[in-house]
Amino acid sequence: MYREAIRIGMVVKSKAGHDSGLLHVIVREEAGFVYIADGKLRKLDNPKKKNPLHLAKTNTVLDITDLTDKKLRTVLRTLSDGTDIAEESD
């Protein structure tokens, strides 16, 4: 079965840490780690470094070129409230 690799703009759900269960978007990849933001606790200009093994991929990918913290919060809130998101199982 083909699995899409984690990539920039992908919405992910944290599986470990104090932010477990929360949705984030990947804003950068570097040296085997990804940097995630949620627009509230972790802003786009100060993302959190996270091990990709501690993230659950979703089927949602955002265009982050014109994304602001406010837009990101709105999108993630909409996704977490609705059924627009499907988590990929490992």
Backbone bond lengths (Angstrom), bond angles and torsions (degrees), N, CA, C in turn:
res aa  C-N    CA-C-N  psi(-1)  N-CA   C-N-CA  omega(-1)  CA-C   N-CA-C  phi
1 M - - - 1.442 - - 1.532 108.64 -
2 Y 1.317 116.89 135.27 1.449 122.82 -179.48 1.525 110.04 -80.01
3 R 1.318 116.04 130.07 1.468 121.59 177.16 1.523 108.59 -117.76
4 E 1.309 115.61 129.61 1.451 120.44 177.94 1.529 109.38 -73.74
5 A 1.305 116.26 133.81 1.464 121.07 178.65 1.525 109.64 -71.86
6 I 1.306 115.68 154.98 1.462 120.18 174.68 1.515 107.81 -64.63
7 R 1.337 115.91 134.55 1.458 119.36 -179.05 1.524 110.58 -143.54
8 I 1.297 116.24 167.22 1.458 122.36 -178.50 1.528 109.75 -62.05
9 G 1.319 115.73 134.06 1.456 121.91 -179.92 1.521 113.88 95.28
10 M 1.325 117.07 -11.31 1.457 120.51 -179.00 1.526 110.14 -74.73
11 V 1.331 115.36 135.80 1.457 120.76 174.92 1.525 107.21 -83.09
12 V 1.324 116.06 130.82 1.461 122.06 -177.89 1.517 109.74 -129.87
13 K 1.332 115.30 159.45 1.458 121.91 177.31 1.520 107.55 -115.59
14 S 1.309 116.58 128.94 1.457 121.45 -178.80 1.524 110.23 -72.57
15 K 1.351 116.04 131.91 1.458 121.92 179.57 1.519 112.44 -103.01
16 A 1.329 118.25 -13.34 1.463 121.33 -176.12 1.522 110.34 -145.21
17 G 1.320 115.20 152.48 1.450 120.63 177.78 1.517 111.94 100.51
18 H 1.330 115.93 -179.02 1.461 120.01 -178.27 1.522 112.54 -68.04
19 D 1.328 117.44 -16.64 1.463 121.90 179.76 1.532 112.57 -100.43
20 S 1.323 117.69 18.38 1.469 120.25 -176.58 1.524 110.52 -62.21
21 G 1.328 114.61 139.28 1.455 121.77 -179.50 1.516 114.13 90.12
22 L 1.316 118.37 -8.41 1.457 121.71 -177.62 1.528 111.03 -95.50
23 L 1.327 115.49 150.29 1.455 121.27 177.92 1.525 110.42 -88.51
24 H 1.331 115.37 143.07 1.459 123.58 177.74 1.517 108.16 -141.93
25 V 1.318 116.19 168.69 1.464 121.58 172.88 1.524 107.63 -119.92
26 I 1.322 115.50 142.51 1.468 120.65 178.26 1.525 108.57 -81.24
27 V 1.329 115.88 124.25 1.458 120.59 -178.70 1.520 113.69 -108.23
28 R 1.342 116.66 -16.29 1.465 119.38 -178.65 1.523 109.39 -162.40
29 E 1.337 116.04 150.19 1.458 122.96 173.40 1.524 107.64 -122.09
30 E 1.348 115.34 139.60 1.454 118.03 -178.30 1.527 110.57 -162.27
31 A 1.311 117.17 123.15 1.469 124.33 172.90 1.523 113.46 51.30
32 G 1.310 117.17 46.28 1.459 120.95 176.83 1.515 114.88 82.63
33 F 1.314 118.02 -0.49 1.457 122.97 177.90 1.521 109.28 -117.94
34 V 1.323 116.09 161.19 1.456 121.21 173.66 1.520 108.15 -120.46
35 Y 1.317 115.91 158.03 1.451 122.36 177.55 1.519 107.22 -115.77
36 I 1.350 115.75 125.99 1.455 120.66 -174.06 1.525 110.46 -118.98
37 A 1.334 115.67 152.57 1.461 122.11 178.44 1.520 108.91 -139.54
38 D 1.342 114.88 151.83 1.456 119.77 175.66 1.524 112.25 -122.88
39 G 1.328 117.40 -3.09 1.450 121.34 177.54 1.523 113.79 83.79
40 K 1.325 117.92 -8.75 1.461 121.06 -179.45 1.523 110.66 -117.68
41 L 1.325 116.74 -73.66 1.460 119.94 178.21 1.523 111.35 -77.20
42 R 1.304 115.94 -37.69 1.469 121.96 177.39 1.517 108.62 -118.20
43 K 1.328 115.22 106.68 1.460 121.71 -178.43 1.528 110.35 -77.32
44 L 1.314 115.95 163.77 1.463 121.35 -179.69 1.529 112.05 -62.79
45 D 1.328 117.35 -30.70 1.462 119.48 -179.57 1.532 112.99 -88.10
46 N 1.337 118.10 -2.45 1.464 122.19 176.67 1.534 109.43 -142.19
47 P 1.337 117.39 65.12 1.467 120.21 -176.13 1.527 112.43 -73.17
48 K 1.336 115.60 162.18 1.460 122.59 -179.78 1.529 109.89 -93.18
49 K 1.311 116.35 134.90 1.462 122.30 175.96 1.525 107.93 -77.74
50 K 1.341 117.04 130.34 1.462 120.48 -175.39 1.520 109.97 -143.02
51 N 1.322 115.51 144.20 1.455 122.03 174.14 1.530 107.93 -74.50
52 P 1.326 118.87 127.91 1.470 120.67 -178.48 1.530 113.54 -60.94
53 L 1.335 118.11 -22.58 1.462 120.29 177.68 1.524 111.67 -68.43
54 H 1.324 117.60 -17.45 1.453 122.35 -179.65 1.519 111.92 -94.76
55 L 1.337 116.97 14.53 1.456 121.85 -178.67 1.520 110.61 -123.99
56 A 1.324 116.39 142.67 1.462 122.08 174.05 1.528 107.44 -103.51
57 K 1.326 116.52 123.79 1.458 121.05 -179.51 1.523 109.89 -71.43
58 T 1.328 115.29 153.71 1.459 121.55 173.33 1.523 108.15 -123.24
59 N 1.307 116.09 176.00 1.464 121.10 179.49 1.525 112.10 -88.70
60 T 1.311 118.51 6.64 1.455 122.56 -174.88 1.525 110.80 -104.52
61 V 1.330 115.75 131.25 1.460 122.04 176.54 1.525 107.50 -128.19
62 L 1.332 116.38 131.66 1.464 122.29 -179.60 1.520 110.81 -107.61
63 D 1.330 115.58 150.56 1.456 121.25 171.78 1.522 106.61 -85.89
64 I 1.318 117.79 112.58 1.466 120.40 -173.42 1.522 113.56 -96.57
65 T 1.336 118.16 9.43 1.466 119.72 -176.80 1.527 111.96 -64.99
66 D 1.326 119.14 -43.72 1.467 122.01 -179.41 1.522 111.74 -111.16
67 L 1.315 117.20 24.32 1.457 121.91 -175.93 1.525 110.98 -80.51
68 T 1.330 115.90 133.64 1.459 121.82 174.42 1.524 108.05 -110.58
69 D 1.332 116.43 167.41 1.458 120.20 179.05 1.528 111.10 -60.96
70 K 1.317 116.71 -39.75 1.471 120.94 -179.53 1.529 110.84 -65.16
71 K 1.335 117.41 -45.55 1.464 120.65 178.06 1.527 111.20 -62.93
72 L 1.334 115.68 -39.80 1.464 120.15 179.73 1.526 110.93 -63.31
73 R 1.332 117.72 -45.23 1.472 121.06 177.42 1.520 111.12 -58.38
74 T 1.317 116.87 -43.02 1.464 121.54 -179.52 1.521 111.33 -63.47
75 V 1.316 116.78 -45.78 1.466 120.90 -178.96 1.528 110.65 -64.70
76 L 1.313 117.31 -46.73 1.461 120.43 -178.61 1.531 111.82 -65.96
77 R 1.324 117.47 -35.93 1.463 120.52 176.67 1.525 110.37 -65.26
78 T 1.322 117.38 -42.96 1.455 121.98 178.20 1.524 111.03 -61.93
79 L 1.320 116.40 -43.37 1.463 120.60 179.82 1.526 112.06 -66.44
80 S 1.324 117.26 -39.62 1.467 119.36 -177.70 1.528 111.42 -74.30
81 D 1.330 118.39 -26.12 1.462 121.98 178.95 1.519 112.85 -81.08
82 G 1.325 116.34 -30.61 1.458 120.12 -174.28 1.506 112.91 -103.87
83 T 1.304 114.14 -169.63 1.459 120.88 179.04 1.522 110.74 -107.58
84 D 1.341 116.04 22.71 1.470 120.69 -179.26 1.515 112.71 -72.41
85 I 1.314 117.05 -5.77 1.450 120.13 -172.34 1.540 109.46 -117.49
86 A 1.288 115.69 135.40 1.467 120.65 176.66 1.517 107.31 -125.98
87 E 1.293 115.82 123.13 1.456 121.75 -178.41 1.517 109.53 -83.97
88 E 1.326 116.49 134.73 1.461 121.19 176.64 1.506 109.09 -81.92
89 S 1.308 116.95 132.54 1.457 119.56 178.34 1.515 110.06 -86.33
90 D 1.327 115.15 150.37 1.487 119.79 -179.61 1.499 111.13 -85.66
